[in-house]
Amino acid sequence: MKLAGHLLIAFSLLWLSYAWADEQSLALLKRMNQAAGNLDFDGVFLHVNGNNIETLRVIRKIQNGKVLERLYSLNGNPREVIRDAERVWCFMPERKMGHVGMRADKQTGFPGFMASNLDKLTENYILSTGDFERVADRNAVHIQILPRDAYRYGYEMWADKETGLLLKSVLVDQQKNAIEQYMFAIVNIGLNIPDSDLQPMTSKDELEWHNDKKPPEMIPVGDSPWQFNSLPAGYDLINVLQRAMPMGEQQLEHMILSDGLAGVSVFIEKINKPSDVSMEKMGAVNAYSRSVDGNLITVVGEVPAAVVKLIGEALTRKH
């Protein structure tokens, strides 16, 4: 009886510690979400993807409740992204061209946290918080988000103790090996950022511009002529959009799935002849494609390869 009582106490304490860890972690994630849309800052960060390392500068300003942002590369080909209140401008001066599109989310930018449903996270992930560490010469609290199964990657994150701003994010596999990393090398938070700092280095007049013919159109999920026979555990279809091909006239259907954190995009476009089944990998992103009834199905996401394949094979036309 004593052993049973000890086991019950131990189990209760373990359960309480996990519940408290979840509560602490969710509170921190909510604070990170708020920081992404409420703070002005200017910083330099690194993007590490396999053997590739990019160094970029990001300048963020909140104006009239809208997130304005300028992001540009400091090495490699000069690239620049300007997010104003309504649009996203992509500058590619070495190609003498640019692309402008309507902004889908006007409240967040880099490094916005991706969680679409914080309350659902604990169904698919184990959350815990750790000790304080130094990131970009600032005190940061460590949060770990590990998957409960093989259908998703995990995340190691470090949030600024003072403001909640996400300072470092590492995507990890089942063995906790790093797949992709973002981290600030230096960041100044709460600056008075002049409007001139949000202007591009390249004049818009110097580039040939391509633009979306019309903004993406949200359609009710039930109105799509496509459906999934099954989905990997934890994933749900959350949005369906009609949008134009980048720098093109052709319309395609864009289905967005999520488990509350990881996102997967499914693109459906008409083709003239069938395409071979293919699986591709680019850093943390896996992509699977196949043709169905005169349409090319492409599934893309920062998720394990098995997940994009399962989703791609489960998509069928409604009868």
C-alpha angles and dihedrals in degrees: 000000000000090000091050090049092049091049091050092050092046092049091048092050091047092049091049091050092052092047091050091047090052091048093048092045095048090049090052092047091051089051090051090052091051093047091054091063102033110046133085114212146153119210150148119233139180126230111201116191114166107303092342120098121186124189115206139173121221126193119189130188130174111215124176089342093306126115112235117188144177120196124179139166121250096194136035121017113000108256128168136183123195119191113194127175094285111011146043116226118198116195121200103172096171087062093040090233143101140188128218125191139169114272112248096196116030097182105060140041135154123012093014116151111247101218110128095181116024093179090060096051097089090059091065105020140046110229127201138158126222142187128311117268136179118259121168088351091300132109110255133182117227121230124185123204111185125180121247091214143012095272096088144029126246131238136220111197138180120202125194109259094217102044108011092239113154106248102172136015128184123188110212136189128227090283091051091249113152114252100171135359139197119187138161115238091188133358135176114203128199097021125157097245116199118223089241090069089064094056119103122250091228120063114240088227090066094062137067105239129216121189142184108267089222135354120269111278119221114222129189111269091233092056094064114108087220132076140176118242088204139345135211111270113283098016122117134180104247106167142016122196137180110218142160123255110260107272091355144094100232118105122223137182117244118198118190123204129183142175090208093277113025115064129207126190124205117196121195118192134164117251134188097227135019119273128217120254110261141179121200135179129201112177108299093349121094122192131191126186138181137156124250125181095335094319132107112226114202122182117193132177149129089257135104116292092246090062097055089046093051091048093046093050093047095057115102139160117263114248 
